[in-house]
């Protein structure tokens, strides 16, 4: 997005992106870029707590503009300017822009300042970033995603076109969920498992041949990511199962954990145990961790309470990261095991599904599906409507996935049959079950053709 703008201004942008397979701070990039003659660094989704690094850049004569959406800690660095609506005293009317959204606003401001014609194609990049970062799809985020999806449906980028073909995505029916489940994981796999510049190059190339090669590379990395995620989750989950009592904050650590999937594993532990979770990848004397949380628990505040044990940390209430000395891990676990913010109630730790309506499956007709689709885009703060159906007959069951962790059911109720998909819930299934109560959302079933729908199961239980 920024390369497109600055190249159009006859600038010479030099991109630099971190890999989650190795330690990352801004300082190594500052050294490299300074030696290349760079005089201005613009950060993306990082930098708001990088006090020493920005001072170092200033010492080298390199100016820094920070664009970041993470919560500031003890002021802001001495940059030329810091764009972040979460800076205390900011009068920007919307608080929940993601890193890509703030970068987008910077470029939008530059277009307006210089009186240049607007490039609406930049919205497709801002939309993908907004969807991928799981920020609330409200207000300005909702507009960015709505307009960005229209651009994505008609994208001229060879890289995205190649991704669509690989993922069997119909461009004219792309949704936020399509991006979240089919496009974003492939783009993110480069940063998790390899070189993030591969994804950058895919999004900026004008060559169909290069796009095809890069897409195949990302697909291979994504397959590796899936396999490693399953192996790591199995290991992490076994550690939790061996605990005598669930702590306030689940913390697991191991040399076999890969930092690139730590956040994914933490998220799955949160889903299963309804507890905030931190997954620590031990990398010698230093360890790197990612944490995820439930809505009622501010994990950044919990991590901040351990600041004396940390080298650096950052994030927001639902997702955070940290770097620490490996020798301090036992102290971190002990501190967080009994951490209590004083705001949790016992029901907050019990998994609940909020039901919008109890219906029969025969009520899922074309009119209702059209009504559901009219409320797009769906995502955080605007979830799909959740329905419940009772006494649903199970006609067929099939386990899917590398570890057979997913379920596909054929179900019937009131004369209507649907495919139902339950992701990461196969272990809950009881083979003798004939009738079930379902909590579900309605999703597109691309395998059965355009316009077909399936049920995405959020939970199920045997009918009484």
N, C-alpha and C positions, 0 to 999 in steps of 0.2 A: 504494500500500500504506500509506504513512504518512499520506496525506491521509485515507484511510478511517478510520484509527485516531483521529487527532487531531480530526477533525471529530466523531467519535462521543463525544469527551471534551469537546465544546463548545469546542474550540480553533478558531483561525482560521489554518490553514496557508496559506502563500503559496509555491507551488512556483517554483523557478528552475532552468532546465536550460541547459547550454552547447550551442552550435552549433559543429560542427567546421568550419564555413565562416568562422569569425572567431576571433580570439585570445580565449583564455579563461583567466582566473585567478579565484580566489574574490573578490578585492578589489572588482571592480565590483559584484558581487552584494551584498557587504557594504554598500557605499555606498547602493545602491538600497533594500535591505531596511531598513536603519537609518532612512532617511528616511520609510519607511512605518510606523515604530513597532515594528518587529520587535525582540524582546529575546533571542531564542534562535534560532540557526541550527544545523540538523542536516545535516551533509554526507552524501552517498551516494557511495561508491566513489571518494572523493577526500579530500584534506586532510591526509594523514599526513606530507607534506613541506612543508606550507604554514605555515611558522613565522612569517614576516612578516605574512601575511594574518590569522592568528589573533591575533597581537599587536595588529594594527590594529583588529580587531573588539573586543578587550578595551578598547582605548583609547576606542572609541565607546560602550562600555557594553553591547555585544552579546555574550552568552555563546555558546560554540560546543561542540557535541558532534560528534566526528569518528567516522564509521563508514567504514572503508576496509579493503581486503584487500591493498593493495600493500605492498611491503617498506619499512619505515621507514629513514630515512637520518639518521644522527647524532642519535638521540634522537627525541622526539615533541614536537609543538607544545604550547603552554601553554593547552590547551583544558580545559573542565570535566571531560571524560573522553574517552578515545580507545578505541573498540572495534575491535580488530584482533588476531586470534590470532597474527600474526607479530611483534608487539612483543616484544622480548627479555624473558624472564621471565614471559611469559603462561603461565598454567596451563590454558588452555582445551584440551580434549583433541583437537580437530580443527583442523588447520592450513589446510585448503584451501577454506574457505567463500569464495564470491565476494562482491562488493559488495552485491548484492541479498540474499544469504544473511545477511550481517551485519546489514543493515537489518531483515530479518525477525526475527533474534534479539533486536534491540532492542525491537521491538514485542511479541514474545512475552514478554519480561521485564516490560514495562509491564503487559500483561494480567495476568500472575501477581501483580505487586506490588499492583495495585489490585483484585484479586479479580474481574475482569470475565469474562464468558463468552467463550470463545475463538471467533474467526471463522475457520473452516477455509478459507473462500474466499481468504484471503490467501496460501495455499500455491500457488495457481495463478500468482500474480505472482512469488513466490520461485522457483518451478520454471522459469519462462520465463527469468528472469535467470541462474539457475544453468546452464541449457542453453546460453544465448547466450554466456556468458563462457568456455565451454570449459574449465571447471575439472574435475578428476577426479571421475567419478561413482562415488565410493566413500563408505562411512561415512555421515555425516550428509547429504552432498550427494545420495547415492543415495536416501535416505529422502525428502528434500524433493522430488525429482523424481518418485519413485513416487507419493507422495500428491498432489502437484500435478497430475500427469497425470490422476488420477481426478477432481479438481476441474475441470480443463479440459474433460474429456469431458462435463461437465454444467454448464458455466459459464452464469451468468445475465447476464454482461456483454454488452450490445448491441454493443460494439465488437469483442469477440472473435467473437461470432456473425457479424457482418458480414465479418470477416476470413476466417472459415471458408468462408463462401459464396463469397467472391471467389477464394480459393485452392483451392476444391473439396476442402476437407478434411472427411472424415467424422469428426464429433466422437467417436463411440463407438470409433474405431480410431486415435485420435491417439497418437503416440509422440514420444520425444525427438527423433528425426530429423525428424518432421513439423514440430516447433517450430523446429528448427535450420535447415531448408532452405526452409520455406514461410511460417512466421509471423514469425520473428525478422528475416529480411532486410527485410520490409516495415515492421516497426516501427522498425528501425534506420535506414531510409532517410531518415526525417525529420531525425535528427541529422546524417547524412552530407551531405544535400543541401538541407535547408531548416530548419524550426523544430522542434526536438525536442518542443516543447509540443503539437504536433499528435498525436504518439503518446500522450503523457500524457493529453490530452483524450479520445482514442479509448478508452483503457482505463478512464476514470472517468465517461464520459457515461452518462446514463440514457435518452437519446433515440435511438430507432432511426433517425430522420431524420439527426441529426448524425453518428451512427456511419457511416451509408452514405456521407455526403459526405466524411467524413474518410478512410474506407477508399479511396475513389476517388482522393483526393489523394495518399495514401501509395503507391498503386499507380503513379500517374504518376511520383512521385519515384523509386520503385524501378526503373522502366523507364529513367529518366534515369541512375540510378546504374549500372545494368548497362552501358549504352552507354559512359558515361565510363570505367568500369572497364576495358572492353575496349580502348578507345583508349589509355588510360594504360598499360595492361600492354604493349601493342604497342610503345609508345615506350620504356618502361623496359627491356623485353627487348632491344630493338635496341641500347640503350646497353651492356648486359652483353655482347652478342654481339661488340661492337666492342672489348672489352677483350682485350689480348694474353694475359693470364693471369688466371684467376679469383682474386680476393683472398680472404683469410681471411674477411672480412666484405664482402659486396656492398653498396656504397653508391651510389645514383643520386640525382641532384637535378635539378630543372627548375622554371622558372616556370609551366609548364603543368600540373604535378601539383597535384591538389586534395587538401588534407589529409584530407577526409572519406573518401577511398578509399585513402589511403597504406598503411594496414595491410593491406587486401585485396591490394594489389599486392605488398607485401613477402611476404605469405604465399604467393602464387603463385610468386614468384621462389625462395623456399625450396623449394617443392615441385619445381620444375624443376631447380634447380642443386644442391640438397642443401648449401646454404650459408646461414648467417644472412644476413639482408638488411635494410637500412635504406633507406626511401624518403623523400626530403626534398622538401617543398613549399616553394619559395622564395616568400616573401611580402614583398618589399621588403628592408628592413634586417634583419628577423628571418625565420627559417625554422623550420618545424615538421615533425617527422619521426615516423614510426612504424617500429618494428623487430619482426621475427619471427625465430624461430630453430628449429634442430633440437634434439631432446631432449638431446643430449650437450653443448650449448654454452649457457652462461649469458650471454644478450645484455645483461642489465642490468649484469653485472659488466664487460662490454666497454665499455658506454657510460659506466659510472662511471670507467673508466680515462681517459676524456677529459673529466672533470669541469671542468677548467680552461678548456675551450672552450665550455661550456654555460651557458645562462641558468637552465634548470631541466630536470629529468628525473625519471622514475619508471617503475614497472612491476614486472615479475618476470622470472624466468629465461627464459621463452619469448616474452614480449611486453613491449615498453617503448616509451615515447615521450620526445621531447625537444624543447626549444626552444633555438635558438642564433642567434648573429649570422651572417648570411649570409656575411660575409667570412671566417669561420673554417671554412667547408665544406671547402676544399682540405686544411687541416691535419687535419680529422677523417678524411677519406678516406685520407690518407697514414698516419695512426696506426693505423687499423683494418685497413688492407690487409695488414699483417704481424702483427696481434695474434694471440698464441698463448697460450691459458690453460694450456697444458701438460697438458691432459687428453684432447685429441683424438687418435684414431688414424686412420690412412688409411681404414679401413673405415667410420668414422663419416661420411665424406664421400661414400660410395657409397650410392645409394638401394637399400634392401632391403625386401622384403615378407616378413614372417614368415608361413609357411603352417601352419595348424593340422592340416589333413588333405588328402590327395590323394584325390579321389573321381571317379566317373563321374557325368555329369549325371542318369542314371537313378536315382541314390541320393537325389536331392532330392525325396523324396516328402512326403506330408502329415505323417508322423510326425517327420521331421527338421525340417521347417519349424516344427512346433509346439514342438519342443525348442528351436530357435533363438529363437523368440518368448518362451519362458518365461524367458530370460535378460535380457529388457528390464529397465530402460532401458539403451540403449547410448550410449556417448560416450567421452571421454578416460578412460583407465585401465580401461575396460571395453568394448573395441571388439567389433564383431560378429566371430564366427568367420570366419576367412579360409581359403578352400578353393582348391585348384588342380585343374584338369582338363587332361589332355594330349590332343593330337591331336583337337581339337574342329573339326568342319567348319563353315565359314562359308557360310551359304545366301544371306544378303542383307546389304548394308551401306548405311547412309544417314547423311549428315552433317547435324547440327542446329546451331542457335544462330545468332545474328545474324552472327557471323563464321565460321560453319560449323566451330566449334572442337570440337564434341562428336560422338561416334559412337554410332549405334544399330545393333546387329547382330542378326541372327537366326542362332542357332547350334544345332548338333545333335551329340549324342554318345550312343552306345548306345541309339538310338531315341527319345531325349527331346529336345524342342526348347524353347528359351528365348530371350526377348529379353535382350540384354546391352547395357548403357549404359556408355560410357567418356567421362567428362567431361574436357574440356580435353586430350584425347589424340589428336585427329584428325590432327595433323601427323605422328604416329608411324606411321600406317597405310600399308601397302604394298598398292597396288591389286591386285596379282597374288596376294595371299595366299589360299590355299584352306583350309589347316588351321593352327590356332593352339593354343598353350598359354596357358591363362588363369589369372590369380590374381584372385579375386573374393569378394565378400560377397553375401549374399542380401538383397534388398530387396522391399518391397511394390510392385507394379505397378498403381498406381491407374487407369491408362488402360485396363487390361484387365478392371477390375472387382474387387470386394471379394474378397480371398483369393488373387488372382493374385500371382505373384512374378516378379521379374526378377533378372538378375545385374548387380551393380555392379562393373565391372572396375577393379581397382587397377593392373593391368599386364597386358601380353600380349606375345607374341613369336611369330614363325612357327615352326611345329613343325619339328623337324629332319627 
